[in-house]
Amino acid sequence: MRQNMRTYDFGLGIGYQFFLWRGLYVQPSIRAYARRSQSLHFNEYTYTIPGFGFSPGVRIGYRFWSR
């Protein structure tokens, strides 16, 4: 079974770039988001998304320009 759920998320994030070599960096971050909590019902199962949550992340990148 398949159902669509439309949500609008709002949030903030914070991270820091650690430069390892020349322009190569690692950026750990965490984001907090808020939305209206919703539920979908599939036969005897219920899928629920929370109204508030955290999302950690790590980016690896390269900066081609300098200051």
C-alpha positions as CSV (number, residue, x, y, z in Angstrom):
1,M,0.0,0.0,0.0
2,R,1.1,3.5,-0.7
3,Q,-0.1,6.9,0.5
4,N,1.3,10.4,0.2
5,M,1.9,12.7,3.1
6,R,2.6,16.4,2.5
7,T,4.6,18.2,5.3
8,Y,6.3,21.6,5.6
9,D,9.4,21.6,7.8
10,F,11.0,24.6,9.4
11,G,14.3,24.5,11.2
12,L,17.7,25.7,12.1
13,G,21.1,24.2,11.8
14,I,24.6,24.8,13.1
15,G,27.9,23.4,12.0
16,Y,31.7,24.1,11.9
17,Q,34.2,23.5,9.2
18,F,37.5,21.8,10.2
19,F,40.2,22.2,7.5
20,L,42.3,19.1,7.1
21,W,44.6,19.9,4.2
22,R,44.6,23.0,1.9
23,G,41.0,23.3,0.9
24,L,39.8,19.9,2.2
25,Y,37.3,20.2,5.1
26,V,35.0,18.2,7.2
27,Q,31.8,19.9,8.5
28,P,29.9,18.2,11.3
29,S,26.5,19.7,11.9
30,I,23.2,19.3,13.7
31,R,19.8,20.5,12.6
32,A,16.6,20.9,14.6
33,Y,13.3,21.0,12.7
34,A,9.7,21.4,13.6
35,R,6.5,20.5,11.7
36,R,2.9,19.5,12.4
37,S,2.9,15.8,13.6
38,Q,0.8,13.6,11.3
39,S,-0.2,9.9,11.1
40,L,-1.2,7.6,8.3
41,H,-3.1,4.4,8.8
42,F,-2.3,1.2,6.8
43,N,-4.7,-1.6,7.7
44,E,-3.7,-2.4,11.3
45,Y,-0.5,-0.3,11.3
46,T,0.0,3.4,11.9
47,Y,2.9,5.4,10.6
48,T,3.5,8.6,12.7
49,I,6.0,11.4,12.1
50,P,7.0,13.5,15.1
51,G,6.4,17.2,15.4
52,F,10.0,18.0,16.4
53,G,13.3,16.2,15.7
54,F,17.1,16.4,15.3
55,S,19.1,15.5,12.3
56,P,22.9,15.1,12.6
57,G,25.1,15.3,9.5
58,V,28.7,15.4,8.2
59,R,29.8,17.0,5.0
60,I,33.1,16.5,3.3
61,G,34.2,19.1,0.8
62,Y,36.9,21.1,-0.9
63,R,37.1,24.9,-1.1
64,F,38.7,25.9,-4.4
65,W,39.1,29.6,-3.5
66,S,41.0,31.3,-0.7
67,R,40.2,34.5,1.3
